[in-house]
Amino acid sequence: SDFEHFYLSIQAASAGLGLAMASALMVRDELHSGQLQAPFGFLKEGSGYHLLSPQALDDGSKRQRFADWVRSECQACLAQLGLLQNDEPALPSPPQVR
């Protein structure tokens, strides 16, 4: 079946109605609980997140501390999913600060 929204396809796969393609981050809870499995793993598809600032991120500034916190939260999330092991090429990248 075709579903117009990826959340519906995730719910359908969770209900045992077939397969779905989704971002690892979108299904992390379902993967962690064992409700869903990723039999083919995840592929890096080239998209990314960027944290932008109109001013330079100086060491020790609030902006720099915020950027460091965002980066560490993303790293922790990816580590929880087991997606930071051995720098495999198919893993999603953490956000870049520009």
JOFEN-V130107 format. One record per pair of residues at least 6 apart in sequence whose ideal C-beta (glycine too) atoms are under 8 Angstrom apart, sorted by the first residue. I is the first residue (numbers start at 0). J is the second residue. Records with the same first field share a line. If there is no record, write none. Layout:
I = J ; J
//
This chain:
0 = 11 ; 16 ; 17
2 = 8 ; 11
5 = 19 ; 21 ; 25
8 = 19 ; 20 ; 21
9 = 19 ; 21 ; 25 ; 26 ; 29 ; 35
11 = 17 ; 19
12 = 18 ; 19 ; 35
13 = 29 ; 34 ; 35
22 = 41 ; 91
23 = 30 ; 37 ; 41 ; 80 ; 82 ; 91
24 = 76 ; 80 ; 91
26 = 35 ; 37
27 = 76 ; 79 ; 80
28 = 34
29 = 35
30 = 36 ; 37 ; 80
31 = 79 ; 80
40 = 89
41 = 82 ; 89 ; 90 ; 91
42 = 89
43 = 88 ; 89 ; 90 ; 91 ; 92
47 = 92 ; 94 ; 95
48 = 73 ; 94 ; 95
49 = 94 ; 95 ; 96 ; 97
50 = 66 ; 69 ; 94 ; 95 ; 96 ; 97
51 = 97
52 = 62 ; 66 ; 96
54 = 62
56 = 62 ; 63 ; 66 ; 96
57 = 63
66 = 96
69 = 94
70 = 93 ; 94 ; 96
73 = 93 ; 94
74 = 83 ; 93
77 = 83 ; 90 ; 91 ; 93
82 = 90 ; 91
83 = 90
//
